[in-house]
Amino acid sequence: MCLVLGLRSLQVQVLWGRLTYSRFQNMYGLVVSWQKNEPFLFHLVIVFQQLLLS
C-alpha cells in the first residue's frame, strides 16, 4: 500500500515537473521573441521588476 502511494506521488511529481518545465520553456520562448521585437519594453519590465524587488 505504502509503495503504491509512493509511486503515485512520484508520478504526480514527474508530471508536475514536466508541466512546469514546458510552461517555463513557453515563457522563455515568449520572452526571447518579445525581446527581439520590443527590446525597449523588455528593458522597462526588467527595470520595473528590479524596483519591485529592491
N, C-alpha and C positions, 0 to 999 in steps of 0.2 A: 504493500500500500504506500509506504513512505517513498519507495523507489519510483513508483508511478508518478506520485506527486512531484518528486524532484525532477523527473524527466519532463513532465508537463511544464513546470515553471521554467526549465531550461529552454524548452521550445518557445515559450512566450518571450523570454529574454532575447532569443535569437531573432524572432520575428520583429520584436520591438526595435532591436538594433538595426535590422535591415530597413525598417520603416524610417527611423530617424536618419540613417545614413543616406538613403535615397532622397529624403527631404532636404538634407544638408547639401547633397550634390545638386539638387534642383535650385536651391537658393544660391549656391555658389555660381552655378551657370548663369542664373539671372543677374547676379551682381557683376560678373565678368562682362556679359553682353551690355549691361546697363552702363558700366564703367567706360566701355568703348564708345557708346552712343552719347552719354551725358556725363562727361568727366566732371564738369563744374558742379552739377547737382550731387554727384557722388561724394565729392570733397566736402560739400556743405553738410551732407549727412554724417560724414566722419567727424567733422568739427562739432556738430551738434551732439553726437554720441559722447565725445570726449568731454564736452561741457556738462552733460548729464552725469557722467561717471565721476567727474572730479568733485 
